[in-house]
Amino acid sequence: MVAGTKRKYFMLGGKGGVGKTSLAASLAVKFANSGHTTLVVSTDPAHSLSDSFAQDLSGGKLVPVEGPDSPLFALEINPEQARSEFRAAAQTGSGTGVKDFMDSFGLGGWVEQISELKLGELLDTPPPGLDEAIAISKVVQFMQSPEYDRFTRIIFDTAPTGHTLRLLSLPDFLDASIGKLLKLKQKLASATNAIKSVFGQGDGSDTATNRLEQLKERMVMVREIFRNKEATEFVIVTIPTVMAVSESSRLKQSLEKEGVPVKRLIVNQVLAASQSDCKFCSMRRKDQSRAFDIINSDQNLKDLQLIQSPLMDVEIRGVPALRFVGDTVWR
């Protein structure tokens, strides 16, 4: 995972509460300590990166993490904030000259109705996965700027399983649904654009339409990044319970269907071997053993590289603790 200087993306995902953030943060520290200029990004609405690094990483901007040997930066993107920014930027209005002119023919209300077709407002009731899509598309936008060229490892701490699966299917939704609305918008706007040109108002450009087109293009880029077998790896994180393993199996199947490369399965919170188990530990160990049996026989999971991460006796918080986890898990 640390070999080579070409940029690589690692996406850690799985059921909520299995420790994705701690493992993503520990992998980021591991990369940084191995000489890679690293960026770790959280698109989960319930951010935990700040807690993991014991450092305020909020604000939607690159924040240098203190402690690793090589540069490590973190970025927490609030999907709701990103959606609000997108919606605000997509708002457009009609010129008063157009409305005054049409009022003289008794058609001012018609102009108002057309101008109220602001596609940015569709985001008030977004389709599932759009919040995360806008957040990740914002990351793609960032990565197109020269200052991001220095990062050779980029890690995504993704939202829980359901969000990730909806995110992967979103480009098709945008093409099928928003694409039709864009065409409708363009047809309705053509009438007022002709009148605007009479009053010298604007060049006929449409901010809302352009923004949604840009979003579609970035979402296609996001999907291509997810599917790039040379540069990308999706790492499934789970815990040794039957329910969590079953969900991981379904996630692997869905990722495979979408063409997303998966090589590794991390089982977190594994109880270490012990000669003197209490009754509680003995029962938990039997449950965990049953979960591993399912993994080893599951058609979707059995061929993945299995990595076990032990149940820690202390809270993993701060770079020193993350360094310890990284050296223990990512060997």
C-alpha positions, 0 to 999 in steps of 0.5 A: 500500500505504501509502494510507489509515488503515483497518487493512490486513493483508499476509501474505507467504508462499512457499517456505522460504528465499526471504527472506520474513522480510527482506521482511516486516521491510523492509515493516514499516519502510517502513510505519512510516517512512510514518506508520503504527503497524505490527505485524509478526508471525511465526508461523513455528516457525523465527523469524527476525524477531529476526535481521532486526531484530538485536533480541530479539523472543522471548517471545510479547509485543509488543516495540517495534522501535528505529529507525523514525520511527513506532511499530513493534512485533514479535511472535514467537509460538511455535506449540508454546508456544501449543499447550501453553498451549491444551492446559493451559487445556483440561484438566478433571477430575472431582470426587472427590465424583462418583467416590466416589458412583459407586464405591459402585455399582461405577462409579468406573472409568466416571467415570474413563474419561469424565473422561479424554476431555479434548479438549485432549489431542487436541493431542498429535497435532495435525492438520497446520496446527493449530500455525500456526492456534493461533498466528494465532488467538492474534493474532486474540485479541490484536487484539480487545483495545483496545490493538491498535486503534492498528495500521493496518498488520499484517504476517504473516511466515507459515510456508512454503507447505505450512503456509499451505495447510493453515492455510486448509483447517483451519476445515473440518477443525475443523468436520468432525472436532473438531465431531463429537468435541465432540458426543461429549464433550457427550453423555458429559458430560451423565451426569456433569453431573447427578451433579455438580449433586447434589454442588454441583460446578460449573455444568456448564461444560466448559473443554475444549469451550469452548476448542475452540469458541473456537478454531473461532470464531477460525479462522473469523475468521482465514479471513475476514481472509485472504479480505477483499479490502478489507483483506487482501493476500497477497504471494507471495515467490519466487526466480528458479529454476524450482522456486521459480516452479513452487511459487509458481504452485501457491500462487497457484492454491490461494490463488485457490481459497480466495478469498484476494486476491493482487496482487503477486509478489516475485522476490527475489535477482535478479542485477543487470545486468552487462557483465562476467560471470564464468562462474558469474554468466553461468550463474545469469543464464541460469537466472534469465532462464528463470525470468522467462520461465516467470512471464510465461507462467504462467497463475497468475502472469502477471497479478500485479504483478511486483516484483524485489528484487535480490540484496544483497552484504551481509547484511540485518540491522538497521533501517538495512539494512531501511530500504534494502531497503524503499526499494529494493523497496517503491517 
